[in-house]
Amino acid sequence: MFVSVFLFCLLNFVMSKHKLTSVDFEIFGNVQGVCFRMYTEDEGRALELSGWVKNTRQGTVIGQIQGPLDKVNNMKHWLEHVGSPSSRIDRAVFSNQRDISKLEIHGFSTRY
């Protein structure tokens, strides 16, 4: 019985590493004119994620990230707590998080 439970837990752990997810984000604060998009693109590529980032007319930055759940969670932390060196992040809103079977976006880019 113990071996079965152990194998089940191990399998779930391994599968969660390969589970793909997609999430939308909006970042509020002083995030325009401070290279936030460029740093976001660089961080997304460093984490081997797919996605995009864009300035809004309301002064926020929006985007979408896709990839393995653990790496997406690392990117969410970066967006909420780190950002570009000159930025000031007041709030990060994440929405529409969902599991995906394959990447819907390839590469990481800035949209205009």
JOSUL-V101995 format. One record per pair of residues at least 24 apart in sequence whose C-alpha atoms are under 10 Angstrom apart, sorted by sequence separation. I is the first residue (numbers start at 1). J is the second residue. D is the distance in Angstrom with one decimal. If there is no record, write none. Layout:
BEGIN
i:j:d
I:J:D
I:J:D
END
This chain:
BEGIN
i:j:d
31:55:8.6
32:56:9.0
37:61:7.6
47:71:6.3
48:72:9.7
36:61:8.1
37:62:9.3
47:72:8.3
33:59:9.7
37:63:9.5
49:75:8.7
24:51:9.4
26:53:9.4
32:59:6.5
44:71:9.0
47:74:8.2
22:50:9.3
23:51:9.4
24:52:9.6
25:53:9.0
26:54:9.5
27:55:9.7
31:59:7.4
32:60:7.1
44:72:8.8
47:75:7.6
22:51:8.9
24:53:9.8
26:55:9.6
30:59:7.9
31:60:6.5
32:61:7.4
46:75:10.0
60:89:10.0
26:56:9.4
28:58:9.4
29:59:8.0
30:60:8.0
31:61:6.7
44:74:9.7
62:92:9.7
64:94:9.3
69:99:8.8
28:59:7.6
29:60:7.0
30:61:9.7
43:74:9.8
44:75:6.9
60:91:10.0
61:92:9.6
62:93:9.4
63:94:9.7
64:95:9.5
66:97:9.6
68:99:9.7
27:59:9.2
28:60:5.1
29:61:9.1
43:75:7.4
60:92:9.8
62:94:9.8
64:96:9.6
65:97:9.6
66:98:9.6
67:99:9.7
68:100:9.8
27:60:5.6
28:61:7.0
64:97:9.7
66:99:9.5
67:100:8.9
26:60:6.6
27:61:5.2
28:62:9.2
44:78:9.7
66:100:8.6
26:61:5.6
27:62:6.4
40:75:8.7
43:78:8.2
67:102:8.7
68:103:9.7
25:61:8.1
26:62:4.3
27:63:9.0
43:79:9.3
66:102:9.3
67:103:6.9
25:62:5.5
26:63:6.7
66:103:6.6
67:104:9.7
24:62:7.5
25:63:5.4
26:64:8.9
40:78:8.6
65:103:9.9
66:104:7.9
67:105:9.5
24:63:5.7
25:64:6.0
40:79:7.5
66:105:7.4
67:106:10.0
23:63:8.5
24:64:4.3
25:65:8.1
39:79:9.9
43:83:9.1
65:105:8.6
66:106:9.0
23:64:5.6
24:65:6.5
43:84:9.8
64:105:9.2
66:107:9.6
22:64:7.1
23:65:5.6
24:66:9.0
40:82:10.0
65:107:10.0
66:108:9.4
22:65:5.7
23:66:6.6
36:79:9.4
40:83:7.1
65:108:8.3
21:65:8.2
22:66:4.3
23:67:9.4
39:83:7.0
40:84:7.6
64:108:9.4
21:66:5.6
22:67:6.8
39:84:5.6
20:66:7.0
21:67:5.7
22:68:8.8
23:69:10.0
37:83:9.1
38:84:8.3
39:85:8.8
63:109:9.7
20:67:5.1
21:68:6.2
22:69:8.5
36:83:6.4
37:84:8.3
63:110:8.9
19:67:8.0
20:68:4.5
21:69:5.7
35:83:9.2
36:84:5.0
63:111:8.8
18:67:8.7
19:68:5.5
20:69:5.8
21:70:9.4
23:72:8.1
34:83:9.6
35:84:6.3
36:85:8.4
62:111:9.8
18:68:5.7
19:69:6.0
20:70:9.2
21:71:9.6
22:72:7.9
23:73:9.8
34:84:6.9
35:85:8.4
36:86:8.3
17:68:6.4
18:69:7.5
19:70:8.7
20:71:9.6
21:72:7.4
25:76:8.4
34:85:7.8
35:86:7.8
36:87:6.8
16:68:8.1
17:69:6.7
18:70:8.8
20:72:8.8
21:73:9.7
24:76:9.9
27:79:7.4
28:80:9.4
31:83:8.3
34:86:5.5
35:87:8.0
36:88:9.8
51:103:9.4
16:69:7.2
17:70:6.6
23:76:9.1
26:79:9.2
27:80:7.5
31:84:8.1
33:86:9.0
34:87:5.8
50:103:7.5
51:104:8.9
52:105:8.4
16:70:8.1
17:71:9.0
25:79:8.7
26:80:9.7
32:86:9.8
33:87:8.6
34:88:9.2
49:103:9.4
50:104:8.5
51:105:6.0
52:106:9.5
25:80:9.8
31:86:8.3
32:87:7.9
50:105:5.8
51:106:7.1
52:107:8.3
53:108:8.1
54:109:8.9
55:110:8.9
27:83:9.6
30:86:8.4
31:87:5.2
32:88:9.7
49:105:9.4
50:106:5.4
51:107:6.4
52:108:5.4
53:109:6.5
54:110:5.9
55:111:8.1
56:112:9.1
30:87:5.5
31:88:6.5
49:106:8.5
50:107:4.6
51:108:4.6
52:109:4.8
53:110:4.9
54:111:5.1
55:112:7.4
29:87:7.7
30:88:4.9
31:89:6.9
49:107:7.1
50:108:4.8
51:109:6.5
52:110:5.5
53:111:6.0
54:112:6.1
29:88:5.5
30:89:6.4
31:90:9.3
48:107:8.2
49:108:6.9
50:109:8.3
51:110:8.8
52:111:6.5
53:112:8.7
28:88:8.5
29:89:4.8
30:90:7.8
48:108:8.7
27:88:9.9
28:89:6.1
29:90:4.7
27:89:6.9
28:90:5.5
29:91:6.8
45:107:7.5
27:90:7.7
28:91:5.1
29:92:9.0
44:107:8.8
45:108:6.3
27:91:6.0
28:92:6.2
44:108:6.5
45:109:9.1
26:91:8.4
27:92:4.6
28:93:8.3
43:108:9.5
44:109:9.1
26:92:5.8
27:93:6.4
41:107:9.5
42:108:8.3
25:92:7.0
26:93:5.2
27:94:8.8
41:108:6.0
42:109:9.3
25:93:5.6
26:94:6.7
40:108:9.1
41:109:6.2
24:93:8.3
25:94:4.5
26:95:8.6
40:109:9.3
41:110:7.0
24:94:5.7
25:95:6.3
40:110:9.0
23:94:6.6
24:95:5.2
25:96:8.7
38:109:9.0
23:95:6.1
24:96:6.0
25:97:9.4
37:109:9.0
38:110:7.7
22:95:9.4
23:96:5.6
24:97:6.8
37:110:6.7
22:96:7.7
23:97:4.2
24:98:9.6
37:111:9.3
22:97:5.5
23:98:6.6
21:97:6.9
22:98:5.5
23:99:9.0
21:98:5.6
22:99:6.4
20:98:8.6
21:99:4.4
22:100:6.7
20:99:5.9
21:100:5.4
19:99:7.4
20:100:5.5
21:101:8.2
22:102:9.9
19:100:7.9
20:101:6.5
21:102:8.8
22:103:8.4
19:101:8.0
20:102:6.9
21:103:8.5
22:104:8.8
19:102:9.4
20:103:7.5
22:105:9.7
END
